[in-house]
Amino acid sequence: MISTKIIKLVYILITIFTSFVAVIGFIVSLITLFKSPLAGIIGIIVVPLLWLLYMILARIYLEVLIIIFRIGEDVQTIARR
């Protein structure tokens, strides 16, 4: 079960990195809002949506990895019998 612990750590790191990038993108969108209102509003709307989409996709990918590791463990158990 070491692999699931590593995957949890990877998920935490992905969450931290993605959130950091999203905060920077949001701040840039706020700054852009004063120079170009349309681009700023689009950025304010798109950045959180992209953050949410990326987090969902990362979670799905990591869940699939957990399932693959569990299948591998089950196959090893069956092969030992």
PyRosetta script that sets phi, psi and omega in degrees:
from pyrosetta import init, pose_from_sequence

init()
pose = pose_from_sequence("MISTKIIKLVYILITIFTSFVAVIGFIVSLITLFKSPLAGIIGIIVVPLLWLLYMILARIYLEVLIIIFRIGEDVQTIARR")
pose.set_psi(1, 9.8)
pose.set_omega(1, 176.8)
pose.set_phi(2, -62.7)
pose.set_psi(2, -35.4)
pose.set_omega(2, -177.9)
pose.set_phi(3, -62.1)
pose.set_psi(3, -37.0)
pose.set_omega(3, 179.2)
pose.set_phi(4, -69.5)
pose.set_psi(4, -33.0)
pose.set_omega(4, 177.0)
pose.set_phi(5, -68.0)
pose.set_psi(5, -39.2)
pose.set_omega(5, 178.1)
pose.set_phi(6, -66.1)
pose.set_psi(6, -40.5)
pose.set_omega(6, -179.9)
pose.set_phi(7, -65.5)
pose.set_psi(7, -36.6)
pose.set_omega(7, 176.1)
pose.set_phi(8, -63.7)
pose.set_psi(8, -40.9)
pose.set_omega(8, 177.6)
pose.set_phi(9, -64.4)
pose.set_psi(9, -41.9)
pose.set_omega(9, 178.0)
pose.set_phi(10, -61.7)
pose.set_psi(10, -41.0)
pose.set_omega(10, 179.1)
pose.set_phi(11, -63.3)
pose.set_psi(11, -40.7)
pose.set_omega(11, 177.9)
pose.set_phi(12, -63.4)
pose.set_psi(12, -43.4)
pose.set_omega(12, 179.3)
pose.set_phi(13, -64.9)
pose.set_psi(13, -41.2)
pose.set_omega(13, 177.4)
pose.set_phi(14, -62.7)
pose.set_psi(14, -41.6)
pose.set_omega(14, 179.7)
pose.set_phi(15, -62.8)
pose.set_psi(15, -44.6)
pose.set_omega(15, -179.9)
pose.set_phi(16, -64.0)
pose.set_psi(16, -48.1)
pose.set_omega(16, -177.8)
pose.set_phi(17, -64.6)
pose.set_psi(17, -46.2)
pose.set_omega(17, -178.9)
pose.set_phi(18, -64.1)
pose.set_psi(18, -40.3)
pose.set_omega(18, 178.7)
pose.set_phi(19, -65.8)
pose.set_psi(19, -39.5)
pose.set_omega(19, 177.7)
pose.set_phi(20, -61.5)
pose.set_psi(20, -46.6)
pose.set_omega(20, 179.1)
pose.set_phi(21, -64.2)
pose.set_psi(21, -39.3)
pose.set_omega(21, 179.9)
pose.set_phi(22, -66.0)
pose.set_psi(22, -39.1)
pose.set_omega(22, 178.4)
pose.set_phi(23, -64.6)
pose.set_psi(23, -42.7)
pose.set_omega(23, 177.4)
pose.set_phi(24, -62.9)
pose.set_psi(24, -43.4)
pose.set_omega(24, 178.0)
pose.set_phi(25, -62.0)
pose.set_psi(25, -37.8)
pose.set_omega(25, 179.4)
pose.set_phi(26, -68.0)
pose.set_psi(26, -41.2)
pose.set_omega(26, 178.2)
pose.set_phi(27, -64.0)
pose.set_psi(27, -42.7)
pose.set_omega(27, 177.2)
pose.set_phi(28, -62.1)
pose.set_psi(28, -38.2)
pose.set_omega(28, 178.0)
pose.set_phi(29, -64.7)
pose.set_psi(29, -38.6)
pose.set_omega(29, 177.7)
pose.set_phi(30, -66.2)
pose.set_psi(30, -39.6)
pose.set_omega(30, 177.6)
pose.set_phi(31, -66.3)
pose.set_psi(31, -41.5)
pose.set_omega(31, 179.5)
pose.set_phi(32, -65.4)
pose.set_psi(32, -27.9)
pose.set_omega(32, -179.1)
pose.set_phi(33, -56.2)
pose.set_psi(33, -35.0)
pose.set_omega(33, -178.8)
pose.set_phi(34, -76.9)
pose.set_psi(34, -28.8)
pose.set_omega(34, -179.4)
pose.set_phi(35, -87.7)
pose.set_psi(35, -42.6)
pose.set_omega(35, -179.4)
pose.set_phi(36, -139.2)
pose.set_psi(36, 97.7)
pose.set_omega(36, -174.2)
pose.set_phi(37, -56.0)
pose.set_psi(37, -40.7)
pose.set_omega(37, -178.5)
pose.set_phi(38, -64.9)
pose.set_psi(38, -46.4)
pose.set_omega(38, 179.6)
pose.set_phi(39, -64.2)
pose.set_psi(39, -37.8)
pose.set_omega(39, 178.6)
pose.set_phi(40, -65.1)
pose.set_psi(40, -43.6)
pose.set_omega(40, 179.5)
pose.set_phi(41, -65.8)
pose.set_psi(41, -41.9)
pose.set_omega(41, 177.6)
pose.set_phi(42, -61.4)
pose.set_psi(42, -43.1)
pose.set_omega(42, 178.2)
pose.set_phi(43, -62.8)
pose.set_psi(43, -41.3)
pose.set_omega(43, 179.9)
pose.set_phi(44, -63.9)
pose.set_psi(44, -33.3)
pose.set_omega(44, 179.3)
pose.set_phi(45, -81.3)
pose.set_psi(45, -41.9)
pose.set_omega(45, -172.2)
pose.set_phi(46, -76.3)
pose.set_psi(46, -38.9)
pose.set_omega(46, -176.1)
pose.set_phi(47, -58.3)
pose.set_psi(47, -50.4)
pose.set_omega(47, 178.2)
pose.set_phi(48, -64.4)
pose.set_psi(48, -34.9)
pose.set_omega(48, 178.2)
pose.set_phi(49, -65.8)
pose.set_psi(49, -41.9)
pose.set_omega(49, 177.2)
pose.set_phi(50, -65.8)
pose.set_psi(50, -38.2)
pose.set_omega(50, 176.7)
pose.set_phi(51, -60.8)
pose.set_psi(51, -46.5)
pose.set_omega(51, 179.9)
pose.set_phi(52, -62.8)
pose.set_psi(52, -44.9)
pose.set_omega(52, 179.1)
pose.set_phi(53, -61.2)
pose.set_psi(53, -45.3)
pose.set_omega(53, -179.7)
pose.set_phi(54, -64.5)
pose.set_psi(54, -39.4)
pose.set_omega(54, 179.3)
pose.set_phi(55, -66.2)
pose.set_psi(55, -39.1)
pose.set_omega(55, 177.7)
pose.set_phi(56, -64.4)
pose.set_psi(56, -45.9)
pose.set_omega(56, -179.7)
pose.set_phi(57, -65.3)
pose.set_psi(57, -38.9)
pose.set_omega(57, 178.0)
pose.set_phi(58, -64.6)
pose.set_psi(58, -41.8)
pose.set_omega(58, 179.5)
pose.set_phi(59, -63.6)
pose.set_psi(59, -44.2)
pose.set_omega(59, 179.0)
pose.set_phi(60, -61.5)
pose.set_psi(60, -46.7)
pose.set_omega(60, -179.7)
pose.set_phi(61, -59.5)
pose.set_psi(61, -44.7)
pose.set_omega(61, -178.7)
pose.set_phi(62, -70.3)
pose.set_psi(62, -34.1)
pose.set_omega(62, 175.6)
pose.set_phi(63, -64.7)
pose.set_psi(63, -39.0)
pose.set_omega(63, 176.6)
pose.set_phi(64, -62.9)
pose.set_psi(64, -40.9)
pose.set_omega(64, 176.8)
pose.set_phi(65, -61.1)
pose.set_psi(65, -41.6)
pose.set_omega(65, 177.6)
pose.set_phi(66, -61.4)
pose.set_psi(66, -43.2)
pose.set_omega(66, 179.1)
pose.set_phi(67, -62.6)
pose.set_psi(67, -41.7)
pose.set_omega(67, 179.1)
pose.set_phi(68, -63.3)
pose.set_psi(68, -42.4)
pose.set_omega(68, 177.6)
pose.set_phi(69, -63.5)
pose.set_psi(69, -40.9)
pose.set_omega(69, 179.3)
pose.set_phi(70, -66.7)
pose.set_psi(70, -38.2)
pose.set_omega(70, 176.0)
pose.set_phi(71, -61.6)
pose.set_psi(71, -43.5)
pose.set_omega(71, 178.2)
pose.set_phi(72, -60.1)
pose.set_psi(72, -41.4)
pose.set_omega(72, 177.9)
pose.set_phi(73, -65.4)
pose.set_psi(73, -40.7)
pose.set_omega(73, 179.1)
pose.set_phi(74, -66.2)
pose.set_psi(74, -38.7)
pose.set_omega(74, 178.3)
pose.set_phi(75, -65.3)
pose.set_psi(75, -39.7)
pose.set_omega(75, 177.1)
pose.set_phi(76, -63.5)
pose.set_psi(76, -39.6)
pose.set_omega(76, 178.8)
pose.set_phi(77, -64.4)
pose.set_psi(77, -43.4)
pose.set_omega(77, 178.6)
pose.set_phi(78, -65.5)
pose.set_psi(78, -39.2)
pose.set_omega(78, -178.4)
pose.set_phi(79, -67.6)
pose.set_psi(79, -28.0)
pose.set_omega(79, -179.9)
pose.set_phi(80, -74.5)
pose.set_psi(80, -21.9)
pose.set_omega(80, -176.5)
pose.set_phi(81, -72.2)
pose.dump_pdb("model.pdb")
